[in-house]
């Protein structure tokens, strides 16, 4: 399994943000759903080594997130919800900077391929600060996949995009999911139905559903994902 989580818990004072969750994910796109404050971002931050867990275990590509954090970070591409970018850098320059961080040798061809893959060609000589939100999201994705990681963790990657931008980013995620393990956190149910093969719903720090999209519907009388989500998280 590319991602394996076992009895993972994160406590802040007396509050359990993540409460003994376990799940696995392999090649494909996993939709990671839940209300605000349910524990989604906390789980993703633990998987990326951004914060430590309180207890339990998590591994990425066989590397323990606590014991082998550098190996985990080499295996992951992470696009956080805030999408932090150096807005004074040019698009192509920023990708060269990221390639340097990953100590990539002769990255020019890889940068050219990623620019084409993410549709950044027309914008590559612009400063990031001049780009629309849709193109900024593409830059964030390009930076996340530049070092060809096996695992991608995407936190609200299509937030605030217009319908045309949505289609482009969704297609890119679908294409990447053919060869990579992707955890996709989103509040947009249509997005999950469009790109995800597996769905996890978390509520109050606990997993309340973990199944394929088809399996989830069968267990819930063929209801829409939106209706299933509301029923499972409004208890």
Beta strands, then each sheet from edge to edge (+ up, - down):
strand 1: 3-12
strand 2: 15-25
strand 3: 28-33
strand 4: 55-60
strand 5: 63-64
strand 6: 76-79
strand 7: 151-155
strand 8: 181-185
strand 9: 198-203
strand 10: 206-212
sheet 1: 2+ 1- 4+ 5-
sheet 2: 6+ 7+ 8+ 3+ 9+ 10-
end
